[in-house]
Amino acid sequence: MTDFLPSYVQGEWWTPASAASKGTEVRDASTGEVITQVSTDGLDLAGALEYARATGHASLAALTFHQRAVLLKKFALALTERKDELYALSARTGATKADSWVDIDGGIGVLFSYSGKGRRELPNSRVHVDGPVEALSKDGSFLGRHVYTTLPGVAVQINAFNFPVWGSLEKFAPAFLAGMPTVIKPATPTGYLAEAMVRILVDSDLLPEGSLQLVSGSVPTLFENLRLGDLVGFTGSASTAESLRRHPSVQTGGVRFTAETDSINASVLGMDATAGTPEFDAYVRQLVTEMTTKAGQKCTAIRRAIVPRAAADDVIAAVQARIAAKTVLGDPRAEGVTMGPLASTAQRDEVLRQLRKLQDAGGQVVAGSTDAPEVRLADGTSGAAPDGAFIAPVLLRFDDAQADAVHDVEAFGPVSSLLTYDSTAQAAALVNRGGGSLVTSIATHDPAQAVELATRIAPFNGRMLLLDRDDARSSTGHGSPLPGLVHGGPGRAGGGEELGGIRAVLHHMQRTAVQGSPEMLTALTGVWHTGASAQAGDRHPFRKSLAELRIGDQIVSASREVTLDDIETFAHFTGDTFYAHMDEESAAANPFFPGRVAHGYLLVSWAAGLFVDPEPGPVLANYGLENLRFITPVSPGDSIRVELTAKQITPRETDEYGEVRWDAVIRNQDDELVATYDVLTLVSKEPAAA
């Protein structure tokens, strides 16, 4: 590496002038060897932010959601091709191969996930419509709609040291998909791994100009240069988050601030989960995993193991046995090592300080030791490593489960505390003493206890895992945030949200209520609204490819009369002989029907026959109906017709076809609304393909 870890700003790699700068040394977590220095002395941070707002925003605004989603997949593939480089560097942070998999492959997985979600769940446009139409006038000439548009600023992402790749990408992916440029500020002890990840993306030549920048080092003037339209995503300590939250740019300047902070997470062993049950075994496996993965340096790790009083000794014995059998502490580059050091000696010393606080408050060490451990060195020998940041896994037991410290002090390392309870209500109260957590898990096969616990603790948690014999094998575990689920929590956990599927994309956008005519809302949203212009051209809409089809293209069918024979034939053919279709007296007694009526699905089937063009053409397949509602019953002797209008056109970026959503309306002979629904079809992009 260079003497100074580079930043990537304004489209160029930048390092300070070494003669004039004094950097912060970054060391190998296992050996103490100096890897690089970090400094932002002389960096034009204000210029970097402005470059993101101007150049970055313009390049992303030119792309649709789907085009950005395709790029996310390409980013993931570029990182996958060179991930061996990242794994080699990750070992220097103290991460084992398994730890690195969570960080590196987990981060790449977020890119893949958001690529897929963006193409499946967002339109191929730049505006996202939220919720149904709100009718604001009786005649339908004045409507309301909620829309999401991209924030005009820059997403500044301040990350923690424990997940330099995943922590960066889980924030970057939704921001990029939303069309918002990103500035990544990694934590100093492991920032060199984040730098390597960004370098791979820059080398790929896939990044839109200004869409991603990296600041390696401190950002003392950052908040003074933020303004309305900017967003800060912070991961770190609760005290730092609170200090940043009080900054004037957040308090009065309109800068969005979301925080994910330290958390005294809990795991509860159910009353039924006694030694020998699958739930007991799964609980112990999970507890030891959370103590040792990333050396316990996870914001989601289990800090409080809450178990029935009668099960405490069994849990302690099982934890002792599993640590002895499964944990080999040492340099991650040594064969057989399953747990590496903490990220730095400073972090090691801080964990030991917090551990002493827990001991002073009554915590008794029942597994592991606080002494300097003997470890496996890189050459395969065993010995002391005073320059490495090693701590053995430690389980404390508190006889007084109400001790304040155990619910307030976090030793951010391989440390958990065991507490006992006598009732489900008491267990829930102990969980909630954490003051707001990212996650709590419950190991039980008793639905009643699971429901009672979950109901009591849900308001205090961002996520809950219900662990039992049925999901233990497939469960991703207590400490694993997933792209499709919300990561965050109330109170001490920061009060913010990350991930959660498309929710995270919308965090980077502004929701605005728009009022206007159907014509104006159609133009703004790219979705046809009832009352907007519709045109029946000289060709059936099903004869048009996506290149030819336009929003508002419409066909109005001829009418078809419904007879009693039709109703009975459909009933016997399908087996649907519900009394409303077959028994005049019973149907007439029903408050919804005037007598025997046609099946709703008969009407929908007929409607397809009324609007479909049967010849081969651009329409490749009908793949579903959505939002079907039956409004007015149809009696024998009535007739129906259908109006079909092209409502939304969504080309697929990587296929030769796209999706067309059609607005379908069935009316009777009196022009009354019989049924409404959306028809979904796949249509060729070009006439030649058809």
Phi, psi and omega in degrees: 000162176287168178301321179244137177290125184289153165257158176240104185225145177051039175079010183220153172280137187226137170226152179289160174291114188299329182293332185254359187240144172243117184262172173269126181287141176242130188241155173297130186293334183268324188248342184082002179295136178290128180263313183196179172238155182233130178201146173244021180301116180092358180287133178275082183293319179300320179294322178297318179295317181293324177298319178295315182296322184270290185292312182297315182295320181296318182290325178283325181295338179285349184255149173276172176305316184292322178295321176293322180296320178298320178296323178301320178295319179295323175300316181299319180292321179297319178291323179298320181298330185241023186290340176300326177296321181290320178300318181298318178289325183299327179300331180288340177279354183100002184275133171287175178299320178295319177298317182295326178300316179299318184282308188279302178293328175297318178294317177298321178299326177297319178298314178299316183298313182288333173297313180294316181295321180299320181281331181274324193248352178243154178285162176273063184210194182244357180239134180250127180270135184243117174078178183280170174292140174254116179285124183247001176212155183292327184270003177078010182273351183225117186235163173234147180209147175258132180230150174252131174232156186293137173297146187277359188254213184239142175266112178263124187243109181261114190251160178272169186282341193281334180226077186293335179265302180302315182300327178284314187286330180289340173269322183294317187302307180293326177296315180298316180297326177286344181094022183250125179292153188238141165242118180266129174241095181282161175290145187300315187300332183234016184298336180294333177285321175297322179298319179296321178296314179296322180299320178298318180294320178295316180297334182290343183061024180262339186291126170301144186304127177080003185282339182216128174229159182227130175245111180266098180135189185285157181228066187296332182256014186304305189293333177293339183258006178267158182208177180306132183103344177272163181219140175243125172251113187248135169233125182168208185283153179296323182293318178294318179301317181295321178297315180293324181297335181274358182294143181304328180295332177272316184295315185232351186267356176083007178285128178286137181226121176235138186232141170234114192238184180299157191207133179270072185292157183232158170224126186252128173269126183290159180300327183279345188274070181277167181306134180098343177278154177302326181292320177299313181297318180295323180297313182293316178303314182294318181298313180293321177302315182288335176285329190252333178297131185053029182052037178074007182272066180226133178294342180260003184297156178282115177261335181230117175263109186256114189229155175301144184306319184291342184261357189301311183296322179295320179295314181300315181296319181292322177294316178302315183293320183289320177299317181296323185277330192246346189252122172239111184271132178170191179293125183302341180278353178273143180298134174088353180290131180247348177217125181265190179281174168290172188290337182199161177293330176296319177294320177302312182296323179293318178298318179297323177297315181291325178297319178296324176299318179294321177294318179297333181273004176118359180286127179254130179290118180244354174209135181084193182205151177268358178289157175301123188275158167275136187230165174275122183275170185300330181276003178094349177279169178246147179173184178283152178222075186297335179269359177263158186263055187267138170220137176285154174299138183228128171248124176259151173241132177250118174290328177259098183292347181268001181304129185301320188299321185293339179260002186228329185265126178247119169269104190279070182196203185280057188230127173226157180239136181261129178236152180245154179222161181243348179212159179299320179298321179292319178300316179296319179298323178294317176304312186289343176296343178293349174075021181112119186231159174287321185202144168228138176249152180230119178258104180199152173251012181257105182303326182296313180292321179300315181294316181297315179297311183299319180296321182285327188259346184307317181296347183255008185223146174277334181211149175228141175245123175260109189253124175210185185296336183282333182241003186300321181289322185268347183299137176279352172101160181305316193262018186248100172293142182242147184303327183276352182244149181297135173242117184154179180189166183279169171059234183303331182289356173115336179078005182254177177224139170231168179055215183081030179069222184293342176306320181292326176297316183291339174299335182262017181227164179254126175271127184230133173277126181242131177246138179176186179282161176305324181296315182291320180292326175297315180296320183288317189266341186074015178238126181293135178246139179305128183106343176282168181302137174225144184226132174260104185278192181279353178237145174300137180303332180287351176269002185253134172283174178299328180294337184255332184289144179232148173305131180098351174299136193216152167230135175247120188278170168287172180267156176222130181278143177259126179248166177295326177297321178300316182296314182290322178299315180296320181298313183286326181292321183266341185087003180270088181254037177307142190301332182295342180258342191239342187235106185300314184294314181293321180296319181293333179282346179284131184294348184263346188235147177278349184162205179298139183227162178286148174297140176300321182287336171297317181294318179294322178295316177297320181302318178300318178295332180282329184254344185287138167266119193280344186283154175303142182186201184297330180286118186265326184195149167261121183242020171152168173237147175225154172061035181287128176224134174262125189255305185240128179293151180245124183261162174304136183097341174285164175230157180231156171218165184230141172248123181240122186232134176296114189261319182207135182241122184232093175295144174266130188295327188250010180234167179271014180216172177215185182252139173237127175260125182251137174275116181249130179228125175256130178236156177264187184295340178264012181067019176280148180286121180263314182203152175226147177189171175251135174257133181249125179230158172254129189228139178299145179288321186237152178302324182297321180296326179292000000 
